[in-house]
Amino acid sequence: MTGQPAGGAAVEAFPAARSGARPLVPALLFIALSVAAVASLGTPLITSVATSFHVPLGSAQWTLTAPLLSGAVATPVLGRLGAGPHRRATILATLAVVVAGSALTVLPLPFAWLLAGRAAQGVGLGLTALMMGVARDHLPEERGAAVIALISVVSIIGAGVGYPLAALLAELAGVRAAYGLGLVATAAALLTAWRSVPEAPEGRSGHVDVAGAVVLAAALLLVLFLAGERNLWSRHLAVAAGLAVVAVVLLCVWAVVELRSTTPLVDVRAVRHPAVAGANLAMFVGGIGMYLLLTLVTRYAQTPHGAGYGFGLTTFVAGLVLVPFSVLGFVAGKLTPRVRTRITDPLLLAGSAVLVGGGFALFAAARSDLAEVFAAMGVLGFGVGGFSAAMPGVILAVTPRSETSSAMSFNYVVRSVGYSLGSAVGGLVLAAGTGPGHLFPDDSAYTTAALVGIGAMAITTLTGLALARRHPSGTGS
């Protein structure tokens, strides 16, 4: 496979797109940033939700888990629809669902409706791959590659944008006001998409493999549920292990179904390509490490001084720790197109993974001062930005233009699973480091978790280097 246009329609779209490139590019970036930021709103609001709705913290945690689950399930389906002729309608309909969900989070309704709204917001996470498909179809090749890299970056740094704003609104006006931020952002994203997103090129098939979608959804629900329910593993190990086996069986069944389908949800044969398989492995392991450090730092920053470490920061101030992560991540995304003219995308993946590992090393070695934590988050952000910007280039170099949305949607499913496992691993390590009767883990538990993250990024680096050895000599594609 090659990354060349699948047909003349895509090529013919370029001249028309050149004049509209300026409004299209910020529109695609804004939509990707909005859905990512809104999905992340659950992170700083868990305690506020538990207090406002009088529910246990474990139940409030589902305001974060629900959008991750719905996003992982919706992403491959939206990716396939986005590869067809009705991409614009799919984008608008999905954003309408997200806006409706945002309204549910703001209205004075019971907790169950809040969860339903959060699940609807999570569906928007599947739009990132569709934004990439639009960019690849309607922008000149070089410009499209740079925009795709930025879309990948903003889909990650959105958490750093939404976290402090939501926390500030929650402190000033309550949890409903914080979720109101999501309603405003998603409504603006829907209007932007309606005005700016063009129709897909003609001659494409948008058939969805329903059987494959159902089996994959069931498998992903089990995987992400098991990643989030740490108590199940500690109290009912046999049940958890049994469900894990069922999830593996479902994934195997899904692969067989996709291989036999004439219109698969995900082209499994393409996924088996060494470059795509290696990129997805790097995304999976790297995702575990990246999300692990994000959860560690915010929790560490809010730990009161009485625990013997930490800074006792409020939710809002702790959210500001993510600002260097977002800023330097965006800077790395902007610099990546220039770097790609000198080194290959796989080598850029490996180098970025080294930087992320450096962020872990900084956090493990020096975190007694808040400036040191900011530095660690800055290094993490720059590494994550470079990693995210390079990832699409590795996959799309061997993917037909018509399959952009589908190929990248599978990569984002892998990322979601990696993030969920990273959060779970971080929680397990900290739980293991919490003594009997203690509310907070020992400081050494954070060092142990950081070392686990360094190991994950070492594997990611080796994967990137292996891909670089297979990559043709020359600059990034």
C-alpha positions as CSV (number, residue, x, y, z in Angstrom):
1,M,0.0,0.0,0.0
2,T,1.1,3.6,-0.5
3,G,0.0,6.9,0.8
4,Q,-1.0,8.2,-2.6
5,P,-4.6,9.3,-3.3
6,A,-7.0,6.4,-4.0
7,G,-8.5,8.2,-7.0
8,G,-8.7,11.3,-9.0
9,A,-11.4,12.9,-6.8
10,A,-9.0,13.3,-4.0
11,V,-6.4,14.9,-6.3
12,E,-9.0,17.2,-7.8
13,A,-10.0,18.4,-4.3
14,F,-6.6,20.0,-3.8
15,P,-7.1,23.1,-6.0
16,A,-10.4,24.0,-4.4
17,A,-9.0,23.2,-1.0
18,R,-6.0,25.6,-1.4
19,S,-8.2,28.7,-1.2
20,G,-10.1,27.4,1.7
21,A,-7.1,25.9,3.6
22,R,-6.8,28.8,6.0
23,P,-10.4,28.5,7.5
24,L,-10.3,24.7,7.3
25,V,-7.1,24.2,9.3
26,P,-8.1,26.1,12.4
27,A,-11.5,24.5,12.2
28,L,-10.1,21.0,12.2
29,L,-7.7,21.8,15.1
30,F,-10.5,23.5,17.1
31,I,-12.8,20.5,16.8
32,A,-10.1,18.0,17.8
33,L,-9.1,20.2,20.7
34,S,-12.7,20.7,21.9
35,V,-13.7,17.1,22.0
36,A,-10.5,16.1,23.7
37,A,-10.8,18.8,26.4
38,V,-14.5,18.0,27.0
39,A,-13.8,14.3,27.4
40,S,-11.1,15.1,30.0
41,L,-13.4,17.3,32.1
42,G,-14.1,14.4,34.4
43,T,-10.6,14.3,35.8
44,P,-10.6,17.4,38.0
45,L,-14.3,17.1,39.0
46,I,-14.5,13.7,40.5
47,T,-14.4,14.9,44.1
48,S,-16.9,17.8,43.3
49,V,-19.2,15.3,41.7
50,A,-19.1,13.0,44.7
51,T,-19.9,15.9,47.0
52,S,-22.6,17.5,44.8
53,F,-24.5,14.3,44.0
54,H,-23.9,12.5,47.3
55,V,-22.3,9.4,45.7
56,P,-19.2,7.5,46.6
57,L,-15.9,8.4,44.9
58,G,-15.9,5.1,43.1
59,S,-19.2,6.0,41.5
60,A,-18.0,9.5,40.7
61,Q,-14.9,8.0,39.0
62,W,-17.3,6.8,36.3
63,T,-17.6,10.4,35.0
64,L,-14.1,9.8,33.7
65,T,-14.4,6.2,32.8
66,A,-17.7,6.5,30.9
67,P,-16.4,8.8,28.1
68,L,-13.2,6.7,27.7
69,L,-15.4,3.6,27.3
70,S,-17.9,5.2,24.8
71,G,-15.0,6.8,22.9
72,A,-13.1,3.6,22.5
73,V,-16.3,1.8,21.3
74,A,-17.4,4.6,18.9
75,T,-14.0,5.4,17.4
76,P,-13.6,2.4,15.0
77,V,-17.3,2.8,13.9
78,L,-16.8,6.5,13.2
79,G,-13.5,5.7,11.5
80,R,-15.3,3.4,9.0
81,L,-18.1,5.9,8.5
82,G,-15.5,8.6,8.0
83,A,-13.9,6.6,5.3
84,G,-17.2,6.6,3.3
85,P,-19.1,9.2,1.4
86,H,-21.1,10.5,4.4
87,R,-18.2,11.8,6.4
88,R,-19.5,15.3,6.8
89,A,-22.9,14.0,8.0
90,T,-21.1,11.7,10.4
91,I,-19.1,14.5,11.9
92,L,-22.1,16.8,12.3
93,A,-24.3,14.0,13.8
94,T,-21.5,13.0,16.2
95,L,-21.0,16.5,17.4
96,A,-24.8,16.9,17.8
97,V,-24.7,13.8,20.1
98,V,-21.8,15.4,22.1
99,V,-23.7,18.7,22.4
100,A,-26.8,16.8,23.7
101,G,-24.6,15.0,26.2
102,S,-23.1,18.2,27.3
103,A,-26.5,19.6,27.9
104,L,-27.3,16.6,30.2
105,T,-24.3,17.4,32.3
106,V,-25.5,20.9,32.9
107,L,-29.2,20.4,33.5
108,P,-30.3,19.7,37.2
109,L,-30.9,16.0,36.7
110,P,-29.9,13.0,38.8
111,F,-26.5,11.4,38.7
112,A,-27.5,8.7,36.2
113,W,-28.2,11.4,33.6
114,L,-24.8,13.0,34.3
115,L,-23.2,9.6,33.5
116,A,-25.3,9.3,30.3
117,G,-24.2,12.8,29.3
118,R,-20.5,12.0,29.9
119,A,-20.8,8.9,27.8
120,A,-22.3,10.9,25.0
121,Q,-19.5,13.4,25.3
122,G,-16.9,10.6,25.0
123,V,-18.3,9.6,21.5
124,G,-16.6,12.8,20.3
125,L,-13.2,11.2,20.8
126,G,-13.8,9.2,17.7
127,L,-13.7,12.4,15.6
128,T,-10.0,12.9,15.8
129,A,-9.3,10.3,13.1
130,L,-12.0,11.9,10.9
131,M,-10.3,15.3,11.2
132,M,-7.2,13.7,9.9
133,G,-9.1,12.2,7.0
134,V,-10.4,15.6,6.0
135,A,-7.0,17.1,6.2
136,R,-5.4,14.4,4.1
137,D,-8.2,14.7,1.4
138,H,-8.5,18.4,1.2
139,L,-5.1,19.9,1.8
140,P,-1.9,19.7,-0.3
141,E,0.2,16.7,0.8
142,E,2.9,18.6,2.7
143,R,0.4,20.9,4.4
144,G,-1.9,18.0,5.1
145,A,0.9,16.0,6.9
146,A,1.7,19.0,9.1
147,V,-1.9,19.5,10.0
148,I,-2.5,15.8,10.7
149,A,0.5,15.9,13.1
150,L,-1.0,18.9,14.9
151,I,-4.4,17.3,15.2
152,S,-2.7,14.3,16.8
153,V,-1.0,16.6,19.3
154,V,-4.0,18.7,20.3
155,S,-6.0,15.5,20.8
156,I,-3.6,14.8,23.7
157,I,-2.8,18.2,25.1
158,G,-6.6,19.0,25.3
159,A,-6.5,17.5,28.8
160,G,-4.1,20.1,29.9
161,V,-6.4,22.8,28.5
162,G,-9.6,21.5,30.0
163,Y,-8.3,20.5,33.4
164,P,-7.4,23.9,35.0
165,L,-10.4,25.8,33.4
166,A,-12.9,23.2,34.7
167,A,-11.3,23.1,38.1
168,L,-11.4,26.9,38.4
169,L,-15.1,27.0,37.4
170,A,-15.9,24.2,39.8
171,E,-14.3,26.2,42.7
172,L,-16.0,29.5,41.8
173,A,-19.5,28.4,40.7
174,G,-19.9,24.6,41.2
175,V,-19.7,21.5,39.1
176,R,-22.6,22.4,36.8
177,A,-20.7,25.6,35.7
178,A,-17.6,23.5,35.0
179,Y,-19.6,21.2,32.8
180,G,-21.1,24.3,31.2
181,L,-17.7,24.9,29.7
182,G,-18.1,21.7,27.8
183,L,-21.5,22.7,26.5
184,V,-20.1,26.0,25.1
185,A,-17.1,24.4,23.6
186,T,-19.0,21.6,21.9
187,A,-21.7,23.9,20.6
188,A,-19.0,26.1,19.1
189,A,-17.3,23.0,17.6
190,L,-20.7,21.9,16.0
191,L,-21.1,25.4,14.4
192,T,-17.5,25.3,13.2
193,A,-17.9,21.9,11.6
194,W,-21.2,22.9,9.9
195,R,-19.6,26.0,8.4
196,S,-16.1,24.6,7.5
197,V,-16.0,20.8,7.0
198,P,-16.3,19.8,3.3
199,E,-17.9,16.7,1.8
200,A,-15.8,13.6,1.3
201,P,-14.5,12.8,-2.2
202,E,-16.9,10.7,-4.3
203,G,-16.5,7.0,-5.0
204,R,-16.0,5.7,-1.5
205,S,-17.9,3.0,0.4
206,G,-19.2,3.7,3.9
207,H,-20.5,0.3,4.7
208,V,-20.1,-0.6,8.4
209,D,-19.4,-4.2,9.5
210,V,-22.1,-4.5,12.2
211,A,-21.0,-7.9,13.4
212,G,-17.4,-6.8,13.8
213,A,-18.5,-3.6,15.5
214,V,-20.6,-5.4,18.1
215,V,-17.8,-8.0,18.9
216,L,-15.1,-5.3,19.1
217,A,-17.3,-3.1,21.3
218,A,-17.9,-6.0,23.7
219,A,-14.2,-6.8,23.9
220,L,-13.2,-3.2,24.4
221,L,-15.8,-2.7,27.1
222,L,-14.4,-5.7,29.0
223,V,-10.8,-4.6,28.6
224,L,-11.4,-1.0,29.8
225,F,-13.7,-2.2,32.6
226,L,-11.0,-4.5,33.9
227,A,-8.4,-1.8,33.6
228,G,-10.6,0.6,35.7
229,E,-11.9,-1.8,38.3
230,R,-8.8,-2.4,40.4
231,N,-10.8,-3.7,43.4
232,L,-12.1,-6.5,41.2
233,W,-8.5,-7.8,40.8
234,S,-7.7,-7.6,44.5
235,R,-11.0,-9.0,45.8
236,H,-12.2,-11.3,43.1
237,L,-9.2,-12.4,41.1
238,A,-10.8,-15.5,39.6
239,V,-13.7,-13.4,38.2
240,A,-11.3,-10.8,36.8
241,A,-9.1,-13.5,35.2
242,G,-12.2,-15.1,33.7
243,L,-13.4,-11.9,32.2
244,A,-9.9,-11.2,30.8
245,V,-10.0,-14.6,29.0
246,V,-13.4,-13.7,27.6
247,A,-12.0,-10.4,26.3
248,V,-9.1,-12.1,24.6
249,V,-11.4,-14.7,23.0
250,L,-13.7,-11.9,21.7
251,L,-10.7,-10.0,20.2
252,C,-9.7,-13.3,18.4
253,V,-13.2,-13.8,17.2
254,W,-13.3,-10.1,16.0
255,A,-10.0,-10.6,14.1
256,V,-11.5,-13.7,12.3
257,V,-14.7,-11.8,11.5
258,E,-12.8,-8.9,10.0
259,L,-10.5,-11.1,7.9
260,R,-13.6,-12.8,6.4
261,S,-15.5,-9.6,5.8
262,T,-15.4,-7.9,2.4
263,T,-16.0,-4.5,4.1
264,P,-14.2,-4.9,7.4
265,L,-14.5,-2.3,10.2
266,V,-10.7,-2.3,10.4
267,D,-8.5,-3.7,7.7
268,V,-6.8,-6.3,9.8
269,R,-4.4,-7.2,7.0
270,A,-3.2,-3.6,6.8
271,V,-2.8,-3.6,10.6
272,R,-0.5,-6.6,10.3
273,H,1.9,-4.5,8.1
274,P,5.1,-4.3,10.1
275,A,5.1,-0.5,10.2
276,V,1.4,-0.3,11.3
277,A,1.8,-3.1,13.8
278,G,5.0,-1.6,15.2
279,A,3.4,1.9,15.5
280,N,0.4,0.5,17.3
281,L,2.6,-1.4,19.7
282,A,4.6,1.8,20.4
283,M,1.3,3.6,20.9
284,F,0.0,1.0,23.3
285,V,3.1,0.8,25.5
286,G,3.9,4.5,25.2
287,G,0.3,5.3,26.1
288,I,0.7,3.3,29.3
289,G,3.7,5.3,30.2
290,M,2.4,8.8,29.2
291,Y,-0.8,8.5,31.1
292,L,0.9,7.0,34.1
293,L,3.0,10.1,34.6
294,L,0.0,12.4,34.1
295,T,-1.9,10.7,36.9
296,L,1.1,10.6,39.2
297,V,1.9,14.3,39.0
298,T,-1.5,15.7,39.6
299,R,-2.1,13.3,42.5
300,Y,1.3,14.1,44.0
301,A,0.8,17.9,43.7
302,Q,-2.5,17.7,45.6
303,T,-1.2,15.5,48.4
304,P,-1.2,17.5,51.7
305,H,2.1,18.3,53.5
306,G,1.0,16.1,56.4
307,A,1.8,13.1,54.3
308,G,5.5,14.0,54.4
309,Y,5.6,15.1,50.7
310,G,3.4,16.8,48.2
311,F,2.4,20.4,47.9
312,G,-1.2,20.4,49.1
313,L,-2.4,22.3,46.0
314,T,-6.0,23.0,45.2
315,T,-7.5,21.3,42.2
316,F,-7.2,24.4,40.1
317,V,-3.6,25.1,41.0
318,A,-2.7,21.5,40.5
319,G,-4.2,21.8,37.1
320,L,-1.8,24.6,36.3
321,V,0.9,21.9,36.6
322,L,-0.4,20.7,33.2
323,V,0.2,24.0,31.5
324,P,3.8,23.4,30.6
325,F,2.7,19.9,29.4
326,S,0.2,21.5,27.0
327,V,2.4,24.5,25.9
328,L,5.5,22.4,25.1
329,G,3.5,19.7,23.6
330,F,2.1,22.1,21.1
331,V,5.5,23.6,20.4
332,A,6.8,20.1,19.7
333,G,3.9,19.5,17.3
334,K,4.7,22.7,15.4
335,L,8.4,21.8,15.2
336,T,7.8,18.3,14.0
337,P,7.3,19.0,10.3
338,R,10.7,20.7,10.1
339,V,12.4,17.8,12.0
340,R,10.7,15.3,9.7
341,T,12.7,16.7,6.8
342,R,15.9,15.5,8.5
343,I,15.0,12.2,10.3
344,T,12.4,9.5,9.7
345,D,9.1,9.3,11.6
346,P,10.1,6.0,13.4
347,L,13.3,7.6,14.6
348,L,11.4,10.6,15.8
349,L,9.1,8.2,17.7
350,A,12.1,6.7,19.4
351,G,13.6,10.1,20.3
352,S,10.3,11.3,21.6
353,A,10.0,8.2,23.8
354,V,13.4,8.9,25.2
355,L,12.2,12.4,26.2
356,V,9.1,11.0,27.9
357,G,11.4,8.7,29.8
358,G,13.5,11.7,30.7
359,G,10.4,13.3,32.2
360,F,9.9,10.2,34.3
361,A,13.6,10.3,35.4
362,L,13.2,13.9,36.4
363,F,10.2,13.2,38.5
364,A,11.8,10.1,40.1
365,A,15.0,12.0,41.0
366,A,13.8,15.5,41.9
367,R,10.3,16.5,43.0
368,S,10.7,18.2,46.3
369,D,10.2,21.6,44.7
370,L,7.3,22.7,42.6
371,A,9.6,24.0,39.9
372,E,11.1,20.5,39.5
373,V,7.6,19.1,38.9
374,F,6.9,21.8,36.3
375,A,10.1,20.9,34.6
376,A,9.2,17.2,34.5
377,M,5.8,18.1,33.0
378,G,7.5,20.3,30.4
379,V,9.8,17.5,29.3
380,L,6.9,15.1,29.3
381,G,4.8,17.5,27.2
382,F,7.6,18.0,24.6
383,G,8.1,14.3,24.3
384,V,4.4,13.5,24.0
385,G,4.0,16.3,21.5
386,G,6.8,14.9,19.3
387,F,5.6,11.3,19.7
388,S,2.0,12.2,18.8
389,A,3.0,14.3,15.8
390,A,5.2,11.5,14.4
391,M,2.8,8.7,14.9
392,P,0.4,9.4,12.0
393,G,3.3,9.7,9.6
394,V,4.4,6.1,10.4
395,I,0.9,4.7,9.8
396,L,-0.2,6.8,6.9
397,A,3.0,6.2,4.9
398,V,1.6,2.7,4.1
399,T,-2.1,3.5,4.2
400,P,-4.3,4.5,1.2
401,R,-5.8,8.0,1.4
402,S,-9.3,6.5,1.5
403,E,-8.5,4.5,4.6
404,T,-7.0,7.4,6.7
405,S,-9.9,7.7,9.1
406,S,-10.2,3.9,9.6
407,A,-6.4,3.3,10.1
408,M,-6.0,6.2,12.6
409,S,-9.2,5.3,14.5
410,F,-7.7,1.9,15.3
411,N,-4.5,3.6,16.5
412,Y,-6.7,5.7,18.8
413,V,-8.5,2.7,20.2
414,V,-5.0,1.3,21.0
415,R,-4.1,4.6,22.7
416,S,-7.3,4.5,24.8
417,V,-6.6,1.1,26.0
418,G,-3.0,2.1,26.8
419,Y,-4.1,5.1,28.7
420,S,-6.6,3.1,30.7
421,L,-4.0,0.6,31.6
422,G,-1.5,3.3,32.5
423,S,-4.1,4.8,34.9
424,A,-4.7,1.4,36.4
425,V,-1.0,0.6,36.7
426,G,-0.4,3.9,38.5
427,G,-3.2,3.2,40.9
428,L,-2.1,-0.3,41.6
429,V,1.5,0.8,42.3
430,L,0.4,3.6,44.6
431,A,-2.1,1.3,46.4
432,A,0.6,-1.3,47.0
433,G,2.7,1.5,48.5
434,T,0.0,2.6,50.9
435,G,0.5,1.2,54.4
436,P,-2.3,-0.3,56.5
437,G,-4.4,2.5,58.0
438,H,-2.7,5.2,55.9
439,L,-4.6,7.5,53.6
440,F,-1.7,8.3,51.3
441,P,1.0,6.1,49.7
442,D,4.6,6.4,50.8
443,D,6.7,8.8,48.8
444,S,8.8,5.8,47.5
445,A,5.7,4.4,45.8
446,Y,5.9,7.4,43.4
447,T,9.5,6.5,42.6
448,T,8.5,2.9,41.9
449,A,5.7,4.0,39.6
450,A,8.2,6.4,37.8
451,L,10.6,3.5,37.3
452,V,7.7,1.4,35.8
453,G,7.1,4.3,33.4
454,I,10.8,4.4,32.4
455,G,10.6,0.7,31.6
456,A,7.5,1.3,29.4
457,M,9.2,4.1,27.5
458,A,12.3,2.0,27.1
459,I,10.2,-0.7,25.3
460,T,8.6,2.1,23.2
461,T,12.1,3.5,22.3
462,L,13.3,0.0,21.1
463,T,10.1,-0.4,19.1
464,G,10.7,2.9,17.4
465,L,14.3,2.0,16.6
466,A,13.2,-1.4,15.2
467,L,10.8,0.5,12.9
468,A,13.5,2.9,11.9
469,R,15.7,0.0,10.8
470,R,12.9,-1.2,8.5
471,H,12.2,2.3,7.2
472,P,13.7,3.3,3.8
473,S,16.6,5.6,4.1
474,G,15.7,9.2,3.8
475,T,13.6,11.7,5.6
476,G,10.3,11.3,7.2
477,S,7.5,10.5,4.8
